Amino acid sequence: MHRANKLLIAAFALLLALFGWGLVQLLLLRFSAGDVFPAYSSLRSDPLGAKAFHEALERLPGRTVRRNYQPLGSAPETGDATWFYLGAQPWDLFGWGPKAEDFERVAAGGGRLVFTFFPVTTGDADWLNAPGEEMEKDKDEAGKAQPKPDKADKDPPEKCQSRRRRAQTDGKLLSCDARWGFRFALAELPDPADPRLAILDGLPASGSVPGVSWHGMLYFDELDKAWSVVARCERRPVLIERKWGKGTIVLCADSYLLSNEAMRDERVPDLLAWLVGDHRTVVFDETHLGVQEQPGVMTLARKYGLHGFFAGLLVLAALYIWKRAVPFLPARDGPSGGPSDDLAAGRDSAAGLVNLLRRTIPARDVLGVCVEEWKKSFARRRPRIETELAEMRALVSAEAAKPVTQRNPVPCYQQICKRLKERLG
């Protein structure tokens, strides 16, 4: 190969390696920052994430902190743990997540469910008034789905509320607001950029913390008597708690207080400790944010430690390609520079058998071997062959007694065949 071509190939390989290294570094940078994950994910380390709170709990002695990437019905350690659903949307409780029975089973078994909702700053309250109802859609000329201008848009809130309570009784969708005895509502927000103050009035030792910054319009209304209000913003309940079986359910209308930004600027240790509770196991759910484990071949390989098996397959594949591409035994040249006589290219199996016989049987013993093989073949079919066998051995001995220069096994072989044909007919 020309030297210039070799340099070009080496330069291309180097550029390809640099491109791969840069791509890997870019992916690692994105995943380390966590901005590829949704807001308030415990995998996100920017101000909108909750990784600081997750790592702070990990450093506490005696605490077990993990993330959940499986549906709640199949997740381990559902009881006796604190489950955080950070940055949940209010409509997550209307049928997009697990069934209401799954949440209630965790709480009844002694678990603590903590739902903190994404700050709602815009939009109207129609989607709050009629959860559980399927929006009927028509297709306009452009092919986009448009809701019909009836049902929730025209019904008064009281009628939508009663319809929502009836819809949840079938037990198929969540509709947790009706099952758990509360209702979502929206307050006026004069300036979304100006946070308000939420007063803690149901938290022990809250006297040292007069209030926390509160963002968003969401609050809770029509509370059942089982709920206790922990914090109010402008006299509206924004943080509530209730007993459910052996466990508890906590609803928080804002997720800011658990974000990385709040951990840096407005940390409230008493409130954070109260949210975690007394459980030694803390679980941060990621499935409601769309971060869910999809089991596949590679997942099983990592689970059962099959890294070495796949590495061995790659090595075998590389060796096979190398073997097919590079000959390990190059052709040997003969004295004249051409191919060696040992190579029998283009010959059939009969030629190979003759070549094998030539290597294993000396020329002087060929007739004797043929006679003995004839004896083995005809001994069972013709028991009386002593006369013919004696004549053949005599001819072979006479041929062997001749000088080496006068020996010719071919006429002797022909004479033996002729006599056998005459006698055995």
Secondary structure, DSSP 8 states (H G I E B T S, - for coil): --HHHHHHHHHHHHHHHHHHHHHHHHHHHHHHHTTTS-TT-TT--STT--HHHHHHHHTSTT-EEEEE-S-GGG-S--SSSEEEEEEE-GGGGGTTSS-HHHHHHHHHTT-EEEEEE----SS-SHHHHSTT----EEE-TTS-EEE-SSGGGTS-HHHHHHHHHHHGGGSSS--HHHHHT-EEEE---S-TTS-EEEEE-SSTTGGG---EEE-SSEEEES--TT-EEEEEETTEEEEEEEEETTEEEEEES--GGGSHHHHHHS--HHHHHHHHTT-SEEEEE-GGGT------HHHHHHHTT-HHHHHHHHHHHHHHHHHHHS-SS---B-TTSSB-TT--TT--HHHHHHHHHHHHS-GGGHHHHHHHHHHHHHTTT-S--HHHHHHHHHHHHHHHHS-GGG--HHHHHHHHHHHHHHHH-
